[in-house]
Amino acid sequence: MTQFDAGKIALLGAPSSAGARDLGQEQTPALLRELGLAERLRGAGLEVVDLGDLPVVRSAPEAGARNCRNLAGVAAVAVDIADAVEHAARERARLLVIGGDCTISIGVVAGLARQLESLGMMYLDGDLDLNTPETTASGILDGMGLAHMLGYGAEALSRIGPRYPLLSARDVAVFGYSVAAGGIDAAELDRMVGCELTPYPREQIMEDAGGIAAKALKALENRVDSILVHFDIDVVDFGDFPATKLPHAPGLSLAQTQQALALFMCSPKAVGLVVSEFNAECEGNPELARQLVDLLVAALA
């Protein structure tokens, strides 16, 4: 197993809303930096290797084919992220990638796959992101990220890395998704049932958030050598943390989310954390952003 230094964090900003329908996610890396994210991590005793921010890329939902909006833009961002992540992985520093919309995780996985043979993912998200250009009604790639990592969808994204598929479905746990929130399509549920993804729906987690998180982590640790955690802000109930432009409710509480995230990042196999979908244009900033910084520092330190 390749060892990453738990006390060393490689911080990378991925300020892209290329795959989203709205603007705002691309402003998040700069906002969290202004609030002292790097300094807070150092103050918690972590060594921070700051890789800076990639170029800002804004939402372009009208670009490209109707069922696959702005594919070229999303793919270009993913390649840039993969190159930066590969560099960080060579340093054996755990990643903290601040996005950005959910498609940035495709680039992170592609970069890690250049260095790691056995990679799994804890997909902490209010949605499943298992649509493809054939099943989506909107064509917004933000809702197709996990599908592309599993080998479905447009080849410009699904074949972006050194192997195909980038991830095996049996090495991915989907944690916290909420069918009741109304954002998951029937085709996504069918795809989840038809593959080997391990599901941990919100309803199950509500019974015992810490216990279910520990169970999910142990099962994934038994299958892979390295684990990337994808954290979409919309897994948190909108009433508890209204930081997206697409309200999700019901969801996990902020406290339950923090508990699960901290547990996942305590794993010796955790190689990185991707944060996506925080929208810097939402009402309530920067207080919501301060809460997010607090949560990240607590999870990583």
Secondary structure, DSSP 4 states (H G I P E B T S, - for coil): ----EEEEEEEEEE-B-TTSSSSSGGGHHHHHHHTTHHHHHHHTT-EEEEEEEPPPB---TTSEETTEETHHHHHHHHHHHHHHHHHHHHTTEEEEEEESSTTHHHHHHHHHHTT-SSEEEEEE-SS-----TTT-SS--GGG-HHHHHTT-S-HHHHT-SSSSSSS-GGGEEEES--GGGT---HHHHHHHHHS--EEE-HHHHHH-HHHHHHHHHHHHHTT-SEEEEEEEGGGB-TTT---SSS---S-B-HHHHHHHHHHHHTSTTEEEEEEE---TTSTTTTHHHHHHHHHHHHHH-
